[in-house]
């Protein structure tokens, strides 16, 4: 049973559905159920899914496997967002959880995201027994567990509570967004009903596109980072009269924002606008509050976060890694994190009225959407100020190189690094705590540690490169600088290096 072994990624399980034979689906379901029952010692799980066409089959198989393994199952058979799923797990901290989704990947993909008790991440090397590595071992050996005590099946629906929690935490009351004109593009994913329920209650005037979940994704790949998928949304923003726009991926755990002119708001820059509100949630009891910014974050945006009162620190990419760091370092003041792929993370209080009950390091795009709308309602002058900062940043958004000969990925990464070092860059390879960034971070004219007083008045640029941990044989690049000419020159240099590998048939 090794035909689908490549589906076990660093942070989740993901594969083209055509590779999932009936036998593979059954073996995967048994392996996951065995892991939760035996290795993690978890007696109850939350099982949910997004809109993908292949998910009902996976949900049926997983549910039966859990019940056969003696694990109780809380299930919502309807498609929901991943963030609503995380909230369900927050409300049942004794449970593990399985979300059946392939996130932003094209329609032909299937996948699974996993969490343990208290929303703790389960990934490769994370979770009891090694997490996904342990599940992979069970799958390869086709391990089985027979129990005389079958688990119980329970229905769980928490959308109303999820919306109420998100609105209350964001300080949004009924009709408090009245008069705001808001556009949202859902790309036929599963987050539209959460958004509609909350923003309708808040009184906003809404224009919503592709709100009906459709696993065929007729609007294009459910990825707000793909221009062809969101170009129509940009046009609607430009031609409409909106205060703010949102774009979500297939399972709605990524949230891209747009200005009225259709340009994307840099996630880190938007976060700087939200910092004062989030600081007020946590109060003074946490001491110096801190923020994890991923390696692609634009330095001017990180400086704005520092100016808003959060101490920024570099972190590597990967949702499981970031959540684990947030959770374990809450006592040191780390409350918030962001990835420039439009993922936002926070230590969310389990009880809004009693923080002593603890926190869950997780995602909630509905909360961040509501708070973003509130910030734009409250302070248009600051929003205009941020737009000027963004207009001074020239970004070549992350693009991919796919390798048919993956043994050459490291060679390419080394060639790019050498070229950037030749141009005067300095390389950063580790986080503050000595952990590897698992990426190349090459900076010119930018200090390693950014603060409210950091000066970017002279020429500066940043190149980040990484090998994808969620896809096979893919590396990605992103460039940010204070000059259009510099960004174009750096992009041309990386493309030239890449072209040598493409011509030799190693990559595309």
C-alpha positions, 0 to 999 in steps of 0.5 A: 500500500505505497502507491500514494505515499507522496500524499503525506506532506509536511503539514497535511495530507494532500493528493490528486483524487485520481490517485485515491483508489477505494483501497487507498481511501480505506487504508488512509481512513484506518491509519488516521483512526488508528493514530487518534485512538492508539498513538494520540489516545484521543477518544473523540474527534470533530470531522468536517469537510469543504465543498470539494466533490471527492470529500463525501467519500473521504468523510464516509470512510473516515467516519466509519473508521473512527467509529470502528476504532472506538472513537466518538465522532462529532460530525457536520455532514455539510460543507463548512469553512476550515476556520469554522471547523477550528472553532468547533475544535476550540469549543470541544478541546478534549477532541481531536479534529479532521478537516477534509480539504485541499485548501487552495489547490485545484479541483482535482485535489483531495486532502486532510488537515489534522489537529489534536486536543486544544487545536494543537497542530498535527503535522510531520514531526508534530503531535503524539508519536510524530504526527503525520509520520506515524500515520504514514507508517500505519498506512504503509504497513496497513495496520488495523485495530479491532475493538469490541466497543464501537464509537458514537456518532453525534451531530455538531452544528456551530455556525451561529456560535462561531459568527457570534464569537467572531463578531463579539471579539472584533467588537462588531455589533448589530448594524455597526457596519451600516453604510459600508459597501463591501465586496467579497469573492469566494471562488465557489469555496465554503466560507460564504455563509459565515461571511454573509451571516456576520456582515448582514447582521452588521448592516453592511451593503454587500456584493458577493461573488461565487458565494454558492459552494461548488467543488468544480470551482467554475471561477478558476482555481480557488486560490486568491494568489492566482491572478486569473482567478481574482482578475474579475474581482479586481475589475468589480472593485475598480468599477464599483463603489466599495470601501473594501474587498475580500477574496477567500480560498477554497476552504476560507482560511486565506483572506486577501484584501483589496483597496477600492482600486482593486489592488491587493492590500499587503497582509502584513500592512493590513495587520499593522492597522489591526494591531491597536484593536488586538492589543486592546483585546489582550490588555497589559497583562501579557507584557511586551506583545510580539508578532511573528512575520514570515520571511516574505513580509515587506520590511516597511509593513513590519516597521509599521507593526512595530510602530503600532506597538507589537515587537516583530520577529521573523518566522518560517512558513508553515501553518502547523509550525507557526501555530505551535510557536504561537501556542508555546510562546504565548507566555513570552507575549507572542499573540499574533502571526501572519503569512504573506500568502494571506494566512492570519493566526492568533492566540484566540481566547477559549472564553471571551469573558474568562481568559484564564480558561486558556487560548488556542493558536489557530485561524479565524478569517471571519474575525480578521475580516470583521476587524479589517472592516471596522478599522477602515470604518474607524480611521480612513486617514490611517487607511490612506496613509497605509495606501501610500506606504504600499504604493512605495513597495514594489512586489513580485508576488510569489511564483513557483518553479516545478522540478521534474528532477528534484535533486537539482532544487538545492543547486538552483537555490544555491545559484540564486543565493550566490547571485544575490550575495554577489549583489551585496545581500546578507543572508538570514537563515535562522529565527531568533531562537536558533530554529531554521527558517527553512528558507532563503532570506536575502536582504540588501539595505534592511537590518535583520531585526526591524523596529519602529526606528528602522531606516529604509530611506536608502536603496533596499531589497529583499528576496525570499526563496523556499522549497514547498512543503505542501507540494512535490518538487516545487520551489518558490520566490518572492521579491520586494523592494523600494524600486520598480527597477530593482524588483524587475532586475532581481526578477530577471536575474532569478528567471535567467538562473531558472531558465538554465534548469528549464532548458536542461529539462530539470524544471518548468 
